[in-house]
Amino acid sequence: MCVAQLGIVKKPGEKKALVDFSGIEIEVRSGLVDVKEGDNVLVHAGIIIQKLSEKEAAEMKEAEELLK
């Protein structure tokens, strides 16, 4: 099973981006997906693998809360 983490892009770059994971900011690779500041993204193994719409991100956050 693969687990991807939901985050928000704080500072995009050409090959790396600073992503906020609930207050923890980590630099990850961003070359596979074109991202901009404020984008909701899924990160797996230190790589942005997908952008999410606001609706998708809200649904994921809601599901995470149910699992707590």
CHARMM-style PDB file with segment names, atoms N, HN, CA, C and O in Angstrom:
ATOM      1  N   MET     1       0.842  -1.176   0.000  1.00  0.00      PROA
ATOM      2  CA  MET     1       0.000   0.000   0.000  1.00  0.00      PROA
ATOM      3  C   MET     1       0.886   1.237   0.000  1.00  0.00      PROA
ATOM      4  O   MET     1       1.849   1.313   0.763  1.00  0.00      PROA
ATOM      5  N   CYS     2       0.567   2.200  -0.846  1.00  0.00      PROA
ATOM      6  HN  CYS     2      -0.216   2.138  -1.465  1.00  0.00      PROA
ATOM      7  CA  CYS     2       1.298   3.464  -0.909  1.00  0.00      PROA
ATOM      8  C   CYS     2       0.492   4.532  -0.191  1.00  0.00      PROA
ATOM      9  O   CYS     2      -0.734   4.583  -0.296  1.00  0.00      PROA
ATOM     10  N   VAL     3       1.190   5.373   0.529  1.00  0.00      PROA
ATOM     11  HN  VAL     3       2.185   5.332   0.614  1.00  0.00      PROA
ATOM     12  CA  VAL     3       0.528   6.456   1.246  1.00  0.00      PROA
ATOM     13  C   VAL     3       1.065   7.781   0.726  1.00  0.00      PROA
ATOM     14  O   VAL     3       2.276   7.995   0.687  1.00  0.00      PROA
ATOM     15  N   ALA     4       0.166   8.662   0.329  1.00  0.00      PROA
ATOM     16  HN  ALA     4      -0.818   8.488   0.361  1.00  0.00      PROA
ATOM     17  CA  ALA     4       0.536  10.004  -0.108  1.00  0.00      PROA
ATOM     18  C   ALA     4       0.007  10.984   0.919  1.00  0.00      PROA
ATOM     19  O   ALA     4      -1.053  10.770   1.506  1.00  0.00      PROA
ATOM     20  N   GLN     5       0.747  12.058   1.134  1.00  0.00      PROA
ATOM     21  HN  GLN     5       1.609  12.232   0.657  1.00  0.00      PROA
ATOM     22  CA  GLN     5       0.402  13.059   2.131  1.00  0.00      PROA
ATOM     23  C   GLN     5      -0.115  14.314   1.433  1.00  0.00      PROA
ATOM     24  O   GLN     5       0.445  14.742   0.424  1.00  0.00      PROA
ATOM     25  N   LEU     6      -1.174  14.896   1.967  1.00  0.00      PROA
ATOM     26  HN  LEU     6      -1.629  14.548   2.787  1.00  0.00      PROA
ATOM     27  CA  LEU     6      -1.756  16.123   1.436  1.00  0.00      PROA
ATOM     28  C   LEU     6      -0.990  17.330   1.963  1.00  0.00      PROA
ATOM     29  O   LEU     6      -0.724  17.425   3.161  1.00  0.00      PROA
ATOM     30  N   GLY     7      -0.637  18.248   1.072  1.00  0.00      PROA
ATOM     31  HN  GLY     7      -0.853  18.171   0.099  1.00  0.00      PROA
ATOM     32  CA  GLY     7       0.058  19.466   1.479  1.00  0.00      PROA
ATOM     33  C   GLY     7      -0.330  20.636   0.590  1.00  0.00      PROA
ATOM     34  O   GLY     7      -1.060  20.483  -0.389  1.00  0.00      PROA
ATOM     35  N   ILE     8       0.181  21.815   0.958  1.00  0.00      PROA
ATOM     36  HN  ILE     8       0.774  21.939   1.753  1.00  0.00      PROA
ATOM     37  CA  ILE     8      -0.081  23.038   0.191  1.00  0.00      PROA
ATOM     38  C   ILE     8       1.260  23.643  -0.217  1.00  0.00      PROA
ATOM     39  O   ILE     8       2.146  23.822   0.618  1.00  0.00      PROA
ATOM     40  N   VAL     9       1.402  23.952  -1.490  1.00  0.00      PROA
ATOM     41  HN  VAL     9       0.682  23.807  -2.169  1.00  0.00      PROA
ATOM     42  CA  VAL     9       2.638  24.535  -2.000  1.00  0.00      PROA
ATOM     43  C   VAL     9       2.793  25.948  -1.454  1.00  0.00      PROA
ATOM     44  O   VAL     9       1.910  26.789  -1.629  1.00  0.00      PROA
ATOM     45  N   LYS    10       3.918  26.208  -0.790  1.00  0.00      PROA
ATOM     46  HN  LYS    10       4.635  25.525  -0.648  1.00  0.00      PROA
ATOM     47  CA  LYS    10       4.218  27.538  -0.254  1.00  0.00      PROA
ATOM     48  C   LYS    10       5.148  28.309  -1.172  1.00  0.00      PROA
ATOM     49  O   LYS    10       4.982  29.513  -1.372  1.00  0.00      PROA
ATOM     50  N   LYS    11       6.141  27.600  -1.736  1.00  0.00      PROA
ATOM     51  HN  LYS    11       6.276  26.623  -1.573  1.00  0.00      PROA
ATOM     52  CA  LYS    11       7.112  28.271  -2.601  1.00  0.00      PROA
ATOM     53  C   LYS    11       7.501  27.310  -3.725  1.00  0.00      PROA
ATOM     54  O   LYS    11       8.300  26.398  -3.510  1.00  0.00      PROA
ATOM     55  N   PRO    12       6.944  27.508  -4.916  1.00  0.00      PROA
ATOM     56  CA  PRO    12       7.271  26.625  -6.036  1.00  0.00      PROA
ATOM     57  C   PRO    12       8.644  26.936  -6.613  1.00  0.00      PROA
ATOM     58  O   PRO    12       9.154  28.049  -6.490  1.00  0.00      PROA
ATOM     59  N   GLY    13       9.218  25.944  -7.234  1.00  0.00      PROA
ATOM     60  HN  GLY    13       8.804  25.039  -7.335  1.00  0.00      PROA
ATOM     61  CA  GLY    13      10.487  26.115  -7.928  1.00  0.00      PROA
ATOM     62  C   GLY    13      10.491  25.247  -9.172  1.00  0.00      PROA
ATOM     63  O   GLY    13       9.528  24.531  -9.446  1.00  0.00      PROA
ATOM     64  N   GLU    14      11.574  25.315  -9.917  1.00  0.00      PROA
ATOM     65  HN  GLU    14      12.356  25.897  -9.694  1.00  0.00      PROA
ATOM     66  CA  GLU    14      11.652  24.564 -11.169  1.00  0.00      PROA
ATOM     67  C   GLU    14      11.673  23.054 -10.924  1.00  0.00      PROA
ATOM     68  O   GLU    14      10.973  22.297 -11.596  1.00  0.00      PROA
ATOM     69  N   LYS    15      12.486  22.625  -9.951  1.00  0.00      PROA
ATOM     70  HN  LYS    15      13.055  23.239  -9.404  1.00  0.00      PROA
ATOM     71  CA  LYS    15      12.609  21.195  -9.680  1.00  0.00      PROA
ATOM     72  C   LYS    15      12.198  20.818  -8.265  1.00  0.00      PROA
ATOM     73  O   LYS    15      11.979  19.643  -7.972  1.00  0.00      PROA
ATOM     74  N   LYS    16      12.094  21.803  -7.393  1.00  0.00      PROA
ATOM     75  HN  LYS    16      12.272  22.758  -7.631  1.00  0.00      PROA
ATOM     76  CA  LYS    16      11.700  21.557  -6.005  1.00  0.00      PROA
ATOM     77  C   LYS    16      10.687  22.605  -5.574  1.00  0.00      PROA
ATOM     78  O   LYS    16      10.599  23.692  -6.146  1.00  0.00      PROA
ATOM     79  N   ALA    17       9.920  22.245  -4.541  1.00  0.00      PROA
ATOM     80  HN  ALA    17       9.992  21.363  -4.076  1.00  0.00      PROA
ATOM     81  CA  ALA    17       8.929  23.179  -4.011  1.00  0.00      PROA
ATOM     82  C   ALA    17       8.887  23.022  -2.498  1.00  0.00      PROA
ATOM     83  O   ALA    17       9.103  21.929  -1.973  1.00  0.00      PROA
ATOM     84  N   LEU    18       8.608  24.114  -1.804  1.00  0.00      PROA
ATOM     85  HN  LEU    18       8.432  25.001  -2.230  1.00  0.00      PROA
ATOM     86  CA  LEU    18       8.409  24.070  -0.367  1.00  0.00      PROA
ATOM     87  C   LEU    18       6.924  23.811  -0.140  1.00  0.00      PROA
ATOM     88  O   LEU    18       6.072  24.571  -0.601  1.00  0.00      PROA
ATOM     89  N   VAL    19       6.623  22.717   0.584  1.00  0.00      PROA
ATOM     90  HN  VAL    19       7.315  22.100   0.958  1.00  0.00      PROA
ATOM     91  CA  VAL    19       5.236  22.303   0.796  1.00  0.00      PROA
ATOM     92  C   VAL    19       4.941  22.280   2.287  1.00  0.00      PROA
ATOM     93  O   VAL    19       5.740  21.784   3.082  1.00  0.00      PROA
ATOM     94  N   ASP    20       3.781  22.823   2.660  1.00  0.00      PROA
ATOM     95  HN  ASP    20       3.132  23.226   2.015  1.00  0.00      PROA
ATOM     96  CA  ASP    20       3.332  22.868   4.059  1.00  0.00      PROA
ATOM     97  C   ASP    20       2.423  21.671   4.320  1.00  0.00      PROA
ATOM     98  O   ASP    20       1.393  21.491   3.670  1.00  0.00      PROA
ATOM     99  N   PHE    21       2.837  20.857   5.296  1.00  0.00      PROA
ATOM    100  HN  PHE    21       3.674  21.003   5.824  1.00  0.00      PROA
ATOM    101  CA  PHE    21       2.053  19.715   5.744  1.00  0.00      PROA
ATOM    102  C   PHE    21       1.559  20.025   7.151  1.00  0.00      PROA
ATOM    103  O   PHE    21       2.216  19.669   8.129  1.00  0.00      PROA
ATOM    104  N   SER    22       0.418  20.678   7.264  1.00  0.00      PROA
ATOM    105  HN  SER    22      -0.116  20.968   6.469  1.00  0.00      PROA
ATOM    106  CA  SER    22      -0.170  21.031   8.570  1.00  0.00      PROA
ATOM    107  C   SER    22       0.826  21.733   9.488  1.00  0.00      PROA
ATOM    108  O   SER    22       0.947  21.387  10.664  1.00  0.00      PROA
ATOM    109  N   GLY    23       1.532  22.710   8.952  1.00  0.00      PROA
ATOM    110  HN  GLY    23       1.434  22.991   7.997  1.00  0.00      PROA
ATOM    111  CA  GLY    23       2.458  23.506   9.747  1.00  0.00      PROA
ATOM    112  C   GLY    23       3.911  23.082   9.653  1.00  0.00      PROA
ATOM    113  O   GLY    23       4.791  23.807  10.116  1.00  0.00      PROA
ATOM    114  N   ILE    24       4.184  21.939   9.071  1.00  0.00      PROA
ATOM    115  HN  ILE    24       3.470  21.349   8.694  1.00  0.00      PROA
ATOM    116  CA  ILE    24       5.566  21.483   8.881  1.00  0.00      PROA
ATOM    117  C   ILE    24       5.913  21.682   7.412  1.00  0.00      PROA
ATOM    118  O   ILE    24       5.285  21.090   6.534  1.00  0.00      PROA
ATOM    119  N   GLU    25       6.910  22.514   7.150  1.00  0.00      PROA
ATOM    120  HN  GLU    25       7.420  22.995   7.863  1.00  0.00      PROA
ATOM    121  CA  GLU    25       7.286  22.809   5.773  1.00  0.00      PROA
ATOM    122  C   GLU    25       8.490  21.977   5.367  1.00  0.00      PROA
ATOM    123  O   GLU    25       9.506  21.947   6.062  1.00  0.00      PROA
ATOM    124  N   ILE    26       8.360  21.296   4.223  1.00  0.00      PROA
ATOM    125  HN  ILE    26       7.535  21.320   3.659  1.00  0.00      PROA
ATOM    126  CA  ILE    26       9.404  20.411   3.724  1.00  0.00      PROA
ATOM    127  C   ILE    26       9.624  20.685   2.242  1.00  0.00      PROA
ATOM    128  O   ILE    26       8.676  20.927   1.495  1.00  0.00      PROA
ATOM    129  N   GLU    27      10.892  20.644   1.827  1.00  0.00      PROA
ATOM    130  HN  GLU    27      11.662  20.448   2.434  1.00  0.00      PROA
ATOM    131  CA  GLU    27      11.214  20.804   0.420  1.00  0.00      PROA
ATOM    132  C   GLU    27      11.088  19.443  -0.264  1.00  0.00      PROA
ATOM    133  O   GLU    27      11.685  18.461   0.176  1.00  0.00      PROA
ATOM    134  N   VAL    28      10.300  19.396  -1.352  1.00  0.00      PROA
ATOM    135  HN  VAL    28       9.816  20.195  -1.709  1.00  0.00      PROA
ATOM    136  CA  VAL    28      10.073  18.151  -2.079  1.00  0.00      PROA
ATOM    137  C   VAL    28      10.330  18.377  -3.569  1.00  0.00      PROA
ATOM    138  O   VAL    28      10.407  19.516  -4.030  1.00  0.00      PROA
ATOM    139  N   ARG    29      10.460  17.293  -4.303  1.00  0.00      PROA
ATOM    140  HN  ARG    29      10.397  16.368  -3.928  1.00  0.00      PROA
ATOM    141  CA  ARG    29      10.640  17.392  -5.753  1.00  0.00      PROA
ATOM    142  C   ARG    29       9.317  17.734  -6.425  1.00  0.00      PROA
ATOM    143  O   ARG    29       8.257  17.242  -6.038  1.00  0.00      PROA
ATOM    144  N   SER    30       9.405  18.598  -7.451  1.00  0.00      PROA
ATOM    145  HN  SER    30      10.266  18.998  -7.765  1.00  0.00      PROA
ATOM    146  CA  SER    30       8.177  19.040  -8.115  1.00  0.00      PROA
ATOM    147  C   SER    30       8.240  18.932  -9.630  1.00  0.00      PROA
ATOM    148  O   SER    30       7.375  19.482 -10.311  1.00  0.00      PROA
ATOM    149  N   GLY    31       9.213  18.258 -10.170  1.00  0.00      PROA
ATOM    150  HN  GLY    31       9.916  17.812  -9.616  1.00  0.00      PROA
ATOM    151  CA  GLY    31       9.402  18.216 -11.617  1.00  0.00      PROA
ATOM    152  C   GLY    31       8.341  17.459 -12.392  1.00  0.00      PROA
ATOM    153  O   GLY    31       8.184  17.692 -13.590  1.00  0.00      PROA
ATOM    154  N   LEU    32       7.604  16.556 -11.748  1.00  0.00      PROA
ATOM    155  HN  LEU    32       7.732  16.366 -10.775  1.00  0.00      PROA
ATOM    156  CA  LEU    32       6.602  15.762 -12.468  1.00  0.00      PROA
ATOM    157  C   LEU    32       5.298  16.513 -12.702  1.00  0.00      PROA
ATOM    158  O   LEU    32       4.582  16.240 -13.665  1.00  0.00      PROA
ATOM    159  N   VAL    33       4.988  17.467 -11.811  1.00  0.00      PROA
ATOM    160  HN  VAL    33       5.570  17.689 -11.028  1.00  0.00      PROA
ATOM    161  CA  VAL    33       3.717  18.185 -11.866  1.00  0.00      PROA
ATOM    162  C   VAL    33       3.994  19.685 -11.819  1.00  0.00      PROA
ATOM    163  O   VAL    33       4.771  20.147 -10.984  1.00  0.00      PROA
ATOM    164  N   ASP    34       3.366  20.438 -12.706  1.00  0.00      PROA
ATOM    165  HN  ASP    34       2.735  20.062 -13.384  1.00  0.00      PROA
ATOM    166  CA  ASP    34       3.512  21.893 -12.721  1.00  0.00      PROA
ATOM    167  C   ASP    34       2.651  22.477 -11.600  1.00  0.00      PROA
ATOM    168  O   ASP    34       1.427  22.356 -11.626  1.00  0.00      PROA
ATOM    169  N   VAL    35       3.302  23.115 -10.609  1.00  0.00      PROA
ATOM    170  HN  VAL    35       4.297  23.213 -10.588  1.00  0.00      PROA
ATOM    171  CA  VAL    35       2.571  23.649  -9.461  1.00  0.00      PROA
ATOM    172  C   VAL    35       2.852  25.129  -9.278  1.00  0.00      PROA
ATOM    173  O   VAL    35       3.853  25.662  -9.756  1.00  0.00      PROA
ATOM    174  N   LYS    36       1.926  25.780  -8.562  1.00  0.00      PROA
ATOM    175  HN  LYS    36       1.113  25.346  -8.173  1.00  0.00      PROA
ATOM    176  CA  LYS    36       2.115  27.187  -8.202  1.00  0.00      PROA
ATOM    177  C   LYS    36       1.769  27.358  -6.730  1.00  0.00      PROA
ATOM    178  O   LYS    36       1.202  26.458  -6.111  1.00  0.00      PROA
ATOM    179  N   GLU    37       2.105  28.496  -6.179  1.00  0.00      PROA
ATOM    180  HN  GLU    37       2.566  29.228  -6.682  1.00  0.00      PROA
ATOM    181  CA  GLU    37       1.832  28.772  -4.767  1.00  0.00      PROA
ATOM    182  C   GLU    37       0.346  28.615  -4.470  1.00  0.00      PROA
ATOM    183  O   GLU    37      -0.502  29.119  -5.207  1.00  0.00      PROA
ATOM    184  N   GLY    38       0.040  27.909  -3.381  1.00  0.00      PROA
ATOM    185  HN  GLY    38       0.729  27.500  -2.783  1.00  0.00      PROA
ATOM    186  CA  GLY    38      -1.339  27.717  -2.965  1.00  0.00      PROA
ATOM    187  C   GLY    38      -1.990  26.442  -3.473  1.00  0.00      PROA
ATOM    188  O   GLY    38      -3.085  26.089  -3.038  1.00  0.00      PROA
ATOM    189  N   ASP    39      -1.316  25.738  -4.403  1.00  0.00      PROA
ATOM    190  HN  ASP    39      -0.426  26.025  -4.757  1.00  0.00      PROA
ATOM    191  CA  ASP    39      -1.883  24.489  -4.921  1.00  0.00      PROA
ATOM    192  C   ASP    39      -1.929  23.423  -3.828  1.00  0.00      PROA
ATOM    193  O   ASP    39      -0.997  23.299  -3.033  1.00  0.00      PROA
ATOM    194  N   ASN    40      -3.011  22.659  -3.795  1.00  0.00      PROA
ATOM    195  HN  ASN    40      -3.768  22.759  -4.440  1.00  0.00      PROA
ATOM    196  CA  ASN    40      -3.121  21.478  -2.944  1.00  0.00      PROA
ATOM    197  C   ASN    40      -2.490  20.326  -3.715  1.00  0.00      PROA
ATOM    198  O   ASN    40      -2.814  20.101  -4.881  1.00  0.00      PROA
ATOM    199  N   VAL    41      -1.587  19.595  -3.062  1.00  0.00      PROA
ATOM    200  HN  VAL    41      -1.323  19.778  -2.114  1.00  0.00      PROA
ATOM    201  CA  VAL    41      -0.865  18.528  -3.751  1.00  0.00      PROA
ATOM    202  C   VAL    41      -0.786  17.272  -2.898  1.00  0.00      PROA
ATOM    203  O   VAL    41      -0.895  17.320  -1.673  1.00  0.00      PROA
ATOM    204  N   LEU    42      -0.594  16.148  -3.576  1.00  0.00      PROA
ATOM    205  HN  LEU    42      -0.506  16.109  -4.571  1.00  0.00      PROA
ATOM    206  CA  LEU    42      -0.293  14.892  -2.910  1.00  0.00      PROA
ATOM    207  C   LEU    42       1.192  14.624  -3.104  1.00  0.00      PROA
ATOM    208  O   LEU    42       1.721  14.753  -4.208  1.00  0.00      PROA
ATOM    209  N   VAL    43       1.863  14.246  -2.002  1.00  0.00      PROA
ATOM    210  HN  VAL    43       1.433  14.142  -1.106  1.00  0.00      PROA
ATOM    211  CA  VAL    43       3.292  13.977  -2.040  1.00  0.00      PROA
ATOM    212  C   VAL    43       3.523  12.550  -1.571  1.00  0.00      PROA
ATOM    213  O   VAL    43       3.028  12.133  -0.524  1.00  0.00      PROA
ATOM    214  N   HSD    44       4.286  11.808  -2.368  1.00  0.00      PROA
ATOM    215  HN  HSD    44       4.688  12.147  -3.219  1.00  0.00      PROA
ATOM    216  CA  HSD    44       4.666  10.445  -1.998  1.00  0.00      PROA
ATOM    217  C   HSD    44       6.168  10.308  -2.192  1.00  0.00      PROA
ATOM    218  O   HSD    44       6.701  10.662  -3.243  1.00  0.00      PROA
ATOM    219  N   ALA    45       6.846   9.793  -1.176  1.00  0.00      PROA
ATOM    220  HN  ALA    45       6.413   9.505  -0.322  1.00  0.00      PROA
ATOM    221  CA  ALA    45       8.290   9.552  -1.229  1.00  0.00      PROA
ATOM    222  C   ALA    45       9.064  10.817  -1.620  1.00  0.00      PROA
ATOM    223  O   ALA    45      10.062  10.747  -2.338  1.00  0.00      PROA
ATOM    224  N   GLY    46       8.590  11.980  -1.137  1.00  0.00      PROA
ATOM    225  HN  GLY    46       7.780  12.038  -0.553  1.00  0.00      PROA
ATOM    226  CA  GLY    46       9.297  13.234  -1.379  1.00  0.00      PROA
ATOM    227  C   GLY    46       9.087  13.833  -2.753  1.00  0.00      PROA
ATOM    228  O   GLY    46       9.823  14.729  -3.165  1.00  0.00      PROA
ATOM    229  N   ILE    47       8.073  13.336  -3.473  1.00  0.00      PROA
ATOM    230  HN  ILE    47       7.475  12.609  -3.138  1.00  0.00      PROA
ATOM    231  CA  ILE    47       7.805  13.821  -4.835  1.00  0.00      PROA
ATOM    232  C   ILE    47       6.326  14.194  -4.958  1.00  0.00      PROA
ATOM    233  O   ILE    47       5.449  13.425  -4.564  1.00  0.00      PROA
ATOM    234  N   ILE    48       6.060  15.379  -5.508  1.00  0.00      PROA
ATOM    235  HN  ILE    48       6.772  16.004  -5.829  1.00  0.00      PROA
ATOM    236  CA  ILE    48       4.670  15.764  -5.782  1.00  0.00      PROA
ATOM    237  C   ILE    48       4.181  14.890  -6.926  1.00  0.00      PROA
ATOM    238  O   ILE    48       4.752  14.891  -8.016  1.00  0.00      PROA
ATOM    239  N   ILE    49       3.107  14.139  -6.658  1.00  0.00      PROA
ATOM    240  HN  ILE    49       2.643  14.138  -5.772  1.00  0.00      PROA
ATOM    241  CA  ILE    49       2.602  13.222  -7.677  1.00  0.00      PROA
ATOM    242  C   ILE    49       1.286  13.680  -8.296  1.00  0.00      PROA
ATOM    243  O   ILE    49       0.888  13.180  -9.348  1.00  0.00      PROA
ATOM    244  N   GLN    50       0.598  14.646  -7.639  1.00  0.00      PROA
ATOM    245  HN  GLN    50       0.921  15.052  -6.785  1.00  0.00      PROA
ATOM    246  CA  GLN    50      -0.702  15.072  -8.170  1.00  0.00      PROA
ATOM    247  C   GLN    50      -1.137  16.384  -7.543  1.00  0.00      PROA
ATOM    248  O   GLN    50      -0.880  16.639  -6.367  1.00  0.00      PROA
ATOM    249  N   LYS    51      -1.809  17.226  -8.351  1.00  0.00      PROA
ATOM    250  HN  LYS    51      -2.017  17.018  -9.307  1.00  0.00      PROA
ATOM    251  CA  LYS    51      -2.489  18.409  -7.826  1.00  0.00      PROA
ATOM    252  C   LYS    51      -3.927  18.017  -7.532  1.00  0.00      PROA
ATOM    253  O   LYS    51      -4.499  17.167  -8.215  1.00  0.00      PROA
ATOM    254  N   LEU    52      -4.511  18.643  -6.507  1.00  0.00      PROA
ATOM    255  HN  LEU    52      -4.046  19.333  -5.953  1.00  0.00      PROA
ATOM    256  CA  LEU    52      -5.902  18.388  -6.151  1.00  0.00      PROA
ATOM    257  C   LEU    52      -6.703  19.679  -6.232  1.00  0.00      PROA
ATOM    258  O   LEU    52      -6.178  20.764  -5.982  1.00  0.00      PROA
ATOM    259  N   SER    53      -7.967  19.552  -6.580  1.00  0.00      PROA
ATOM    260  HN  SER    53      -8.394  18.670  -6.783  1.00  0.00      PROA
ATOM    261  CA  SER    53      -8.861  20.708  -6.551  1.00  0.00      PROA
ATOM    262  C   SER    53      -9.172  21.029  -5.088  1.00  0.00      PROA
ATOM    263  O   SER    53      -8.888  20.226  -4.199  1.00  0.00      PROA
ATOM    264  N   GLU    54      -9.746  22.179  -4.847  1.00  0.00      PROA
ATOM    265  HN  GLU    54      -9.978  22.831  -5.569  1.00  0.00      PROA
ATOM    266  CA  GLU    54     -10.152  22.558  -3.483  1.00  0.00      PROA
ATOM    267  C   GLU    54     -11.137  21.539  -2.921  1.00  0.00      PROA
ATOM    268  O   GLU    54     -11.058  21.167  -1.750  1.00  0.00      PROA
ATOM    269  N   LYS    55     -12.072  21.088  -3.770  1.00  0.00      PROA
ATOM    270  HN  LYS    55     -12.136  21.390  -4.721  1.00  0.00      PROA
ATOM    271  CA  LYS    55     -13.078  20.120  -3.341  1.00  0.00      PROA
ATOM    272  C   LYS    55     -12.420  18.799  -2.943  1.00  0.00      PROA
ATOM    273  O   LYS    55     -12.745  18.233  -1.900  1.00  0.00      PROA
ATOM    274  N   GLU    56     -11.495  18.308  -3.772  1.00  0.00      PROA
ATOM    275  HN  GLU    56     -11.231  18.768  -4.620  1.00  0.00      PROA
ATOM    276  CA  GLU    56     -10.808  17.050  -3.464  1.00  0.00      PROA
ATOM    277  C   GLU    56      -9.997  17.153  -2.181  1.00  0.00      PROA
ATOM    278  O   GLU    56      -9.992  16.227  -1.369  1.00  0.00      PROA
ATOM    279  N   ALA    57      -9.307  18.284  -1.996  1.00  0.00      PROA
ATOM    280  HN  ALA    57      -9.311  19.036  -2.656  1.00  0.00      PROA
ATOM    281  CA  ALA    57      -8.514  18.485  -0.789  1.00  0.00      PROA
ATOM    282  C   ALA    57      -9.404  18.525   0.450  1.00  0.00      PROA
ATOM    283  O   ALA    57      -9.057  17.954   1.483  1.00  0.00      PROA
ATOM    284  N   ALA    58     -10.550  19.196   0.350  1.00  0.00      PROA
ATOM    285  HN  ALA    58     -10.832  19.660  -0.489  1.00  0.00      PROA
ATOM    286  CA  ALA    58     -11.480  19.274   1.479  1.00  0.00      PROA
ATOM    287  C   ALA    58     -12.017  17.889   1.831  1.00  0.00      PROA
ATOM    288  O   ALA    58     -12.160  17.554   3.007  1.00  0.00      PROA
ATOM    289  N   GLU    59     -12.313  17.089   0.814  1.00  0.00      PROA
ATOM    290  HN  GLU    59     -12.197  17.361  -0.141  1.00  0.00      PROA
ATOM    291  CA  GLU    59     -12.802  15.733   1.055  1.00  0.00      PROA
ATOM    292  C   GLU    59     -11.736  14.873   1.736  1.00  0.00      PROA
ATOM    293  O   GLU    59     -12.044  14.078   2.624  1.00  0.00      PROA
ATOM    294  N   MET    60     -10.485  15.039   1.317  1.00  0.00      PROA
ATOM    295  HN  MET    60     -10.234  15.686   0.596  1.00  0.00      PROA
ATOM    296  CA  MET    60      -9.394  14.278   1.949  1.00  0.00      PROA
ATOM    297  C   MET    60      -9.211  14.688   3.402  1.00  0.00      PROA
ATOM    298  O   MET    60      -9.026  13.840   4.274  1.00  0.00      PROA
ATOM    299  N   LYS    61      -9.263  15.997   3.661  1.00  0.00      PROA
ATOM    300  HN  LYS    61      -9.413  16.687   2.952  1.00  0.00      PROA
ATOM    301  CA  LYS    61      -9.118  16.480   5.037  1.00  0.00      PROA
ATOM    302  C   LYS    61     -10.245  15.954   5.918  1.00  0.00      PROA
ATOM    303  O   LYS    61     -10.021  15.579   7.069  1.00  0.00      PROA
ATOM    304  N   GLU    62     -11.458  15.928   5.370  1.00  0.00      PROA
ATOM    305  HN  GLU    62     -11.640  16.232   4.435  1.00  0.00      PROA
ATOM    306  CA  GLU    62     -12.605  15.416   6.108  1.00  0.00      PROA
ATOM    307  C   GLU    62     -12.420  13.924   6.429  1.00  0.00      PROA
ATOM    308  O   GLU    62     -12.715  13.479   7.538  1.00  0.00      PROA
ATOM    309  N   ALA    63     -11.934  13.170   5.458  1.00  0.00      PROA
ATOM    310  HN  ALA    63     -11.695  13.532   4.557  1.00  0.00      PROA
ATOM    311  CA  ALA    63     -11.699  11.740   5.664  1.00  0.00      PROA
ATOM    312  C   ALA    63     -10.607  11.507   6.711  1.00  0.00      PROA
ATOM    313  O   ALA    63     -10.710  10.591   7.527  1.00  0.00      PROA
ATOM    314  N   GLU    64      -9.563  12.338   6.685  1.00  0.00      PROA
ATOM    315  HN  GLU    64      -9.479  13.082   6.022  1.00  0.00      PROA
ATOM    316  CA  GLU    64      -8.493  12.232   7.682  1.00  0.00      PROA
ATOM    317  C   GLU    64      -9.033  12.466   9.082  1.00  0.00      PROA
ATOM    318  O   GLU    64      -8.640  11.777  10.023  1.00  0.00      PROA
ATOM    319  N   GLU    65      -9.928  13.430   9.226  1.00  0.00      PROA
ATOM    320  HN  GLU    65     -10.248  13.989   8.462  1.00  0.00      PROA
ATOM    321  CA  GLU    65     -10.511  13.727  10.544  1.00  0.00      PROA
ATOM    322  C   GLU    65     -11.346  12.558  11.060  1.00  0.00      PROA
ATOM    323  O   GLU    65     -11.365  12.291  12.262  1.00  0.00      PROA
ATOM    324  N   LEU    66     -12.029  11.867  10.167  1.00  0.00      PROA
ATOM    325  HN  LEU    66     -12.014  12.083   9.191  1.00  0.00      PROA
ATOM    326  CA  LEU    66     -12.837  10.716  10.575  1.00  0.00      PROA
ATOM    327  C   LEU    66     -11.970   9.565  11.069  1.00  0.00      PROA
ATOM    328  O   LEU    66     -12.411   8.757  11.887  1.00  0.00      PROA
ATOM    329  N   LEU    67     -10.733   9.489  10.573  1.00  0.00      PROA
ATOM    330  HN  LEU    67     -10.375  10.145   9.908  1.00  0.00      PROA
ATOM    331  CA  LEU    67      -9.839   8.402  10.981  1.00  0.00      PROA
ATOM    332  C   LEU    67      -9.117   8.668  12.289  1.00  0.00      PROA
ATOM    333  O   LEU    67      -8.482   7.768  12.839  1.00  0.00      PROA
ATOM    334  N   LYS    68      -9.204   9.879  12.789  1.00  0.00      PROA
ATOM    335  HN  LYS    68      -9.720  10.610  12.342  1.00  0.00      PROA
ATOM    336  CA  LYS    68      -8.517  10.213  14.049  1.00  0.00      PROA
ATOM    337  C   LYS    68      -9.256   9.671  15.228  1.00  0.00      PROA
ATOM    338  OT1 LYS    68      -8.824   9.856  16.366  1.00  0.00      PROA
TER     339      LYS     68
END
